[in-house]
């Protein structure tokens, strides 16, 4: 990322003004304001953990939260003891099996594949200052990755299942692909920490525009300009240099209180303040990382509550479902919901003639694209 700090969008600045803005871990040369907010957040979380270890949970510093901190040990503990309050935290890795690239996997990640946009630096595509100067690359990418073209994965449905079993306290996502919504997770159960494409605002006057209005602009390759003041209109996804939605700051204190399991999936935990959420888990809360690559923050040899599953997150949720006896339920849910995404039959000039002679049954009448309807 460029390391520039920006004043943020004028129309929505007040809500995030005193709060840390979205950024990656501070590289050398980042302005003090951004670096300072990250350092302060890290100190705050470390002190909170230290105090709670010393004062509130004296026993937890001495023993492991569960006896066997392997993934199998975690599964057998879940099966025999259960968990009551689960928080999930996810990133782009949970959507790669849907065909959406993540950001940082070398080679396939989005940031290795943006050459055609001639950006000074790949992350500039999500940098507010850059966007204001040149919004074209972002809108070209938005057209390519627009929510509605992809289906949820087993991970998304597993999270929905957790909710249906009244185990999910909250789902924190960095993703802007809307696949959680498409999988049927209720909005109130989610914190879409990096925003969504569902609402849009003018960066100058703050006027709101609908999702349909924005979609029409994106798909007609038109830079969306405000009807009132001609300023640039931007989807409410959070760019580097912007504040996070209020929910992100308001929910964690309550959500993590007595939370006994935190599942972190498909994220490099490179981006703050999202990554700092893992520090909200109390010392007796088990933290499970499910990711293709290991992350330093998790699973030190002396840790008491971290579990690593280094591998594919779809595989991990199938293993969890199997251990808990939920496999059939998960399969049935995926099948039932998957049928909503079946494409209408494509009518070619070859088959049109014959088709026109046949009486139409309800199954043959092309359905409207239900992905669009739900999103
Ligand atoms: P990253 O690309 O940084 O990390 C994705 C992680 O998921 C990587 O560690 C991969 O190894 C892992 N992964 C990929 N596919 C997987 C799979 N099938 N199973 C398990 N693990 C898999 O993406 P995020 O952590 O989401 O922000 O990135 C955070 C933020 O950085 C994004 O929200 C975005 C980006 O800049 C903005 O654009 C504002």
Boltz pocket constraint, residues with backbone or C-beta under 6 A from the ligand:
constraints:
  - pocket:
      binder: B
      contacts: [[A, 22], [A, 90], [A, 91], [A, 92], [A, 93], [A, 94], [A, 96], [A, 97], [A, 102], [A, 103], [A, 104], [A, 105], [A, 109], [A, 123], [A, 126], [A, 174], [A, 175], [A, 194], [A, 238], [A, 239], [A, 240], [A, 265], [A, 266], [A, 267], [A, 268], [A, 269], [A, 270], [A, 271], [A, 290], [A, 291], [A, 292], [A, 293], [A, 311], [A, 312], [A, 313], [A, 314]]
      max_distance: 6.0
